[in-house]
């Protein structure tokens, strides 16, 4: 009885639900957000029709709640670029890798970025101490041990706690404009390989991926030897894929990698088969012609075109005035796309 009474106090009444549904259904047909919510609502009703097990419904319910809350927390900071930080929760404060994580995050904040960490101890605490509370997000995970929030981010409204790794990793990737990996255990490799897989397959936006280690540490060097000997030599990856990430022991070199990546490049968006590469400054017609000669293998058809925003992009008014390099992408090689971005930044 206590559980039933508790639920009746927190759940909206049927009339409240119907009122919200009527308001949604009366939304203008050109309201994209309302249309998407209608689709979600229809999907939820189909879950009921499918007569799923309660555990399955609990997973869906919890995942939606976690994502809704996280999206709301990050929404007010969409104008700030962010770097997602990965590394061990067990790294001691006197470890040189702790110090390089602290210094990297201190410097990246000076470049105008915020940082996102798992919010726990070790590398995550170092990163948030370096960035400061006001420039930090924590995306914590509920575990039986070693994953409580560190003092810098504890009780901050920018701390989000997840039950599921998959919703947490989605936020790490979706909100990031760059990735920094420090030495860590299974979790760091899980996250790092997923980041690289998404980059390799073009399922994530192009961004710098950095593997940082303190001077004298060979953590990522040994990892690289494994990658080349066991993956590249067996042709399980291509040589171009090695350009998706950078290994360094220099904070300044890592900062420069991020700075150069966003020197001219801003972002990309697919509209059907067309990729619109948004640029922060224009390039010349001659440079576009040279791009065609060097990167024609990226084309599905046609050529590269320098133009303004595509009509479908006008739902992002803050970006409508940026020049675009637009082309029909064959979407075969994200590594080659990264080479194109590097080329455009060097022009």
C-alpha positions in Angstrom: 0.0 0.0 0.0 2.8 2.4 0.8 4.3 1.9 -2.7 1.0 2.5 -4.4 0.4 5.7 -2.4 3.9 7.0 -3.1 3.4 6.4 -6.8 0.0 8.1 -6.8 1.7 11.3 -5.4 4.4 11.4 -8.0 2.6 10.3 -11.1 0.5 12.8 -13.0 -3.2 12.1 -13.2 -4.8 10.7 -16.3 -6.4 14.1 -17.0 -3.0 15.8 -16.7 -1.5 13.3 -19.2 -4.4 13.8 -21.6 -4.0 17.6 -21.4 -0.4 17.4 -22.3 -1.1 15.0 -25.2 -3.8 17.3 -26.5 -1.4 20.2 -26.4 1.2 18.2 -28.3 -1.3 17.1 -31.0 -2.4 20.7 -31.5 1.2 21.8 -32.3 1.7 23.2 -35.8 2.7 20.6 -38.4 6.0 22.4 -39.1 7.1 22.2 -35.5 9.9 19.7 -35.8 10.4 19.2 -32.1 6.8 18.5 -31.5 6.7 16.1 -34.4 9.7 14.2 -33.0 8.0 14.0 -29.5 4.9 12.6 -31.3 7.0 9.9 -32.8 8.5 9.1 -29.4 5.0 9.0 -27.9 3.9 6.6 -30.6 6.9 4.4 -29.9 6.1 4.3 -26.2 2.5 3.2 -26.9 3.9 0.4 -29.1 6.0 -0.7 -26.1 2.7 -1.2 -24.2 1.1 -3.1 -27.2 4.2 -5.4 -27.3 3.5 -6.7 -23.8 7.2 -6.6 -22.9 8.6 -7.9 -19.6 8.7 -5.4 -16.8 12.5 -5.5 -16.8 12.6 -4.4 -20.5 10.3 -1.5 -19.8 12.3 -0.5 -16.7 15.4 -0.3 -18.9 13.7 1.9 -21.5 12.2 4.1 -18.8 15.4 4.6 -17.0 17.4 5.3 -20.2 14.9 8.0 -21.3 15.0 9.6 -17.8 18.8 9.6 -17.8 19.1 11.1 -21.3 16.4 13.7 -20.7 18.1 14.9 -17.5 21.6 15.0 -19.1 20.3 16.8 -22.2 18.7 19.4 -19.9 21.9 19.9 -17.9 24.1 20.4 -21.0 21.6 22.5 -22.9 22.6 25.8 -21.3 26.2 25.3 -22.3 25.8 24.4 -25.9 27.7 27.5 -27.0 30.9 26.2 -25.2 33.2 23.7 -26.8 34.0 20.7 -24.5 36.7 18.1 -24.1 35.8 14.6 -22.8 38.5 13.2 -20.5 39.1 9.5 -19.9 41.6 7.8 -17.5 42.0 5.7 -14.4 40.1 6.4 -11.2 43.1 4.7 -9.4 45.8 7.1 -10.5 47.5 8.6 -7.4 48.0 12.3 -6.9 51.8 12.0 -7.0 51.7 10.1 -10.4 53.2 12.2 -13.3 50.1 11.3 -15.3 47.9 13.0 -12.7 49.9 16.1 -13.1 49.8 16.1 -16.9 46.0 15.7 -16.8 45.7 18.6 -14.4 47.9 20.8 -16.6 46.2 19.8 -19.8 42.7 20.7 -18.4 44.0 24.0 -17.0 45.3 24.9 -20.4 42.3 23.7 -22.3 40.1 26.0 -20.2 42.3 28.9 -21.2 41.4 28.0 -24.8 37.7 28.5 -24.0 36.8 24.8 -23.5 35.0 23.1 -20.7 35.8 19.5 -19.6 33.7 16.4 -19.1 34.9 13.6 -16.9 33.5 10.6 -15.2 33.4 12.7 -12.0 35.3 10.2 -9.9 38.8 10.1 -8.5 42.3 9.7 -10.1 42.7 11.2 -13.6 39.1 12.5 -13.4 39.8 14.4 -10.2 43.0 15.8 -11.6 41.2 17.0 -14.7 38.5 18.8 -12.8 41.0 20.3 -10.4 42.8 21.7 -13.4 39.7 22.9 -15.1 37.9 24.2 -12.0 34.4 23.5 -10.8 32.8 26.2 -13.0 34.3 24.7 -16.2 33.6 21.0 -15.3 30.9 18.5 -16.0 30.8 15.2 -14.2 29.0 12.2 -15.8 29.2 9.7 -13.0 28.2 6.0 -13.0 26.6 4.1 -10.2 29.1 1.3 -9.1 29.6 -0.6 -5.9 33.1 1.0 -5.5 35.5 3.7 -6.6 33.1 5.8 -8.5 31.7 8.4 -6.1 32.0 12.0 -7.2 35.2 13.8 -6.4 35.2 17.0 -4.2 35.5 19.4 -7.1 32.3 18.3 -8.8 30.3 16.8 -5.9 26.9 18.5 -5.5 27.4 20.6 -8.6 24.3 21.0 -10.8 26.6 19.9 -13.7 27.0 16.5 -12.2 24.9 13.8 -13.8 24.7 10.2 -12.4 23.9 7.3 -14.7 22.9 3.8 -14.0 23.8 2.6 -17.5 27.1 2.8 -19.3 25.6 3.1 -22.7 23.6 6.3 -21.9 26.7 7.7 -20.1 29.0 7.0 -23.1 26.5 8.6 -25.4 26.7 11.9 -23.5 30.5 11.7 -23.4 30.6 11.5 -27.2 27.6 13.7 -28.1 28.7 16.7 -26.1 32.5 16.5 -26.9 34.4 18.6 -29.4 37.6 16.8 -28.6 38.7 13.6 -26.7 41.6 13.2 -24.3 42.6 9.7 -23.1 45.1 9.2 -20.3 46.5 5.9 -19.0 43.7 3.8 -17.5 42.2 0.3 -17.1 39.5 -1.7 -18.8 37.1 1.2 -18.7 39.5 3.6 -20.4 40.1 1.1 -23.2 36.4 0.4 -23.5 35.7 4.1 -23.9 38.7 4.7 -26.1 38.0 1.9 -28.6 34.4 3.0 -28.8 35.5 6.5 -29.5 37.9 5.3 -32.2 35.3 2.9 -33.7 32.7 5.7 -34.0 35.4 8.0 -35.6 36.5 5.2 -38.0 33.0 4.4 -39.2 31.9 8.0 -39.4 29.3 7.6 -36.8 30.6 10.6 -34.7 31.5 14.1 -35.7 35.1 14.7 -36.7 37.2 15.8 -33.7 40.7 15.6 -32.3 41.4 12.4 -30.3 44.5 12.7 -28.1 46.3 10.0 -26.1 48.3 11.7 -23.4 51.0 10.3 -21.2 53.6 11.8 -18.9 57.2 12.2 -20.1 58.9 8.9 -19.5 55.7 6.9 -19.5 55.3 4.3 -22.3 51.6 3.5 -21.8 50.3 4.7 -25.2 53.6 3.7 -26.9 53.0 0.0 -26.0 49.3 0.3 -27.0 50.4 1.7 -30.4 52.8 -1.2 -30.9 49.8 -3.6 -30.3 47.7 -1.6 -32.7 50.3 -1.7 -35.5 51.5 -5.3 -35.0 48.2 -7.0 -34.3 45.7 -4.8 -36.3 47.6 -2.9 -39.0 49.9 -5.7 -40.0 47.0 -8.1 -40.2 45.1 -5.5 -42.3 42.3 -5.3 -39.7 42.6 -1.5 -39.9 44.1 0.7 -42.6 47.1 3.0 -42.3 44.8 6.0 -42.7 43.1 5.0 -39.4 46.3 5.8 -37.5 45.6 9.4 -38.3 42.4 9.5 -36.3 44.4 9.9 -33.0 47.6 11.5 -31.8 49.9 10.3 -29.0 51.9 12.9 -27.1 53.6 13.6 -23.8 53.4 17.4 -24.4 50.5 19.4 -23.1 51.4 22.2 -25.5 51.4 19.8 -28.4 48.0 18.5 -27.4 46.6 22.0 -27.1 48.0 22.9 -30.5 46.3 19.8 -32.0 42.9 21.0 -30.8 43.6 24.7 -31.7 44.7 23.8 -35.3 41.8 21.5 -35.8 39.4 24.4 -35.2 41.5 27.0 -37.0 39.2 27.1 -40.0 37.0 24.0 -39.6 33.8 24.4 -37.5 31.6 21.4 -37.9 29.8 19.1 -40.4 26.3 18.2 -41.2 24.8 15.7 -43.6 21.8 16.6 -45.6 20.8 13.5 -47.5 23.9 12.6 -49.5 25.4 16.1 -49.2 27.9 16.9 -46.6 28.2 20.5 -45.5 31.5 21.3 -44.0 31.1 24.6 -42.1 34.1 26.8 -42.1 35.0 29.7 -39.9 36.7 31.6 -42.8 36.3 31.2 -46.5 38.7 29.6 -49.0 39.3 30.6 -52.6 37.9 29.0 -55.8 41.4 27.9 -56.7 41.8 26.2 -53.4 38.5 24.4 -53.9 39.7 23.2 -57.3 42.9 21.9 -55.8 40.8 20.0 -53.1 38.9 18.3 -55.9 42.2 17.1 -57.5 43.5 15.8 -54.1 40.3 14.4 -52.5 38.1 13.3 -55.4 38.0 9.8 -53.8 35.7 11.2 -51.2 33.0 12.1 -53.8 30.0 10.0 -54.5 29.4 12.2 -57.6 29.9 15.8 -58.7 32.5 18.0 -57.2 33.3 20.3 -54.2 31.3 23.5 -54.0 31.9 26.6 -51.9 28.5 28.0 -50.9 26.3 29.2 -48.1 24.0 27.3 -45.9 21.8 24.5 -47.4 18.0 25.2 -46.8 17.8 22.3 -44.4 20.5 23.9 -42.2 18.5 27.0 -41.4 17.2 25.4 -38.3 20.7 26.3 -36.9 20.5 30.1 -37.2 23.7 30.7 -35.3 25.6 28.9 -38.1 23.7 30.2 -41.1 26.3 32.8 -42.1 29.3 30.4 -42.1 30.7 29.5 -45.5 30.4 25.9 -46.5 32.4 23.4 -48.5 29.6 21.1 -49.8 30.0 17.8 -51.6 28.2 14.5 -52.2 30.1 12.2 -49.8 30.6 8.5 -50.4 31.0 8.1 -46.6 33.6 5.4 -47.1 36.6 6.7 -45.1 36.3 8.9 -42.1 40.1 8.9 -41.9 40.3 10.5 -45.4 37.7 13.1 -44.3 40.0 13.9 -41.3 42.8 14.4 -43.9 40.6 16.8 -45.8 39.9 18.8 -42.6 43.6 19.0 -41.8 44.2 20.2 -45.4 41.6 22.9 -45.2 43.0 24.1 -41.8 46.5 24.4 -43.3 45.4 26.5 -46.3 
